[in-house]
Amino acid sequence: MKMLKTALIATVASSVLMTMNVFAAEHTVTTQGLKFSPLFVKIAPGDSVSWTNMSTHNVEMIEGLIPEGAEAFKSEMSQDVTHTFDKEGIYIYKCTPHIGAGMGGAVIVGNPVNLDAIKAQDVSGGVGRIVKKAVKEAESM
């Protein structure tokens, strides 16, 4: 009986996970000059974001400006990239060589659970401008 119950729970759990993937969406951010468009992407947990037209750009998540325990990733230069976001919160990212010009953006996954932590960060320059805009966007949700 215990084995049957365990098998049933495993079947239900795998069905739920597979169903989540069926409903996951893919969102696209395109580079235009020294800007990401759109600047903010609001997605659900399990959705993916693709960055395209990355001729001289990359995407780098900024430590301290992503949810605690979330994976910080950095793409290769000049490579289109797709990343799946499973953990809720705000993810601030930059184009490493062009952040001085303000080239960055934010992915808001589900609820912005790390909004207070992001507000508490002491950031300036290009990153500071992105953070200020992302905080305003998250507060309007």
Summary of the structure (lengths in Angstrom):
residues: 141
radius of gyration: 17.4
end to end distance: 47.5
largest distance: 63.7
contacts: 408
relative contact order: 0.17
helix: 34%
strand: 27%
